Amino acid sequence: MICDDVADDSFLLQTILQAEPCQIEIVDSGAAVLAFLETTSNLPDLLILDVMMPKIDGFEVVRRLRESVKFQFIPILLVTGLNEEDVMNEDNIKIDGIIHKPCDPDTVIAKVRVILD
């Protein structure tokens, strides 16, 4: 699953990941991620989540997922222009990796493969 409020960024990630054998679901907000997860019977194997989004940002989505018994084990890759230190200084942020913007296709694929393998 890809969540980014910028359609071009979602499209780029989708294009990169189409080289891999995977099914991709795209949503455009933190609220949409939470709503999708509450209504689906097929949880994603990975959530690629933008940090800077209006209303419910990526950090808040991570906090809510990690507090949930049902969703706490979904691997999360954050997509951000922030540096790694700023991300790690956020309270209660337990993620599986960071993808820095602008996204490097080889890095994205490598990080996804590590998590899914």
ABEGO torsion letter per residue (X at the ends): XBBBABAAAAAAAAAAAAABBBBBBBBABAAAAAAAAAABABBBABBBBBABBBGBBAAAAAAAAAABAAAAABBBBBBBABBAAAAAABBGBBBAEBBBOBBBAAAAAAAAAAAAX
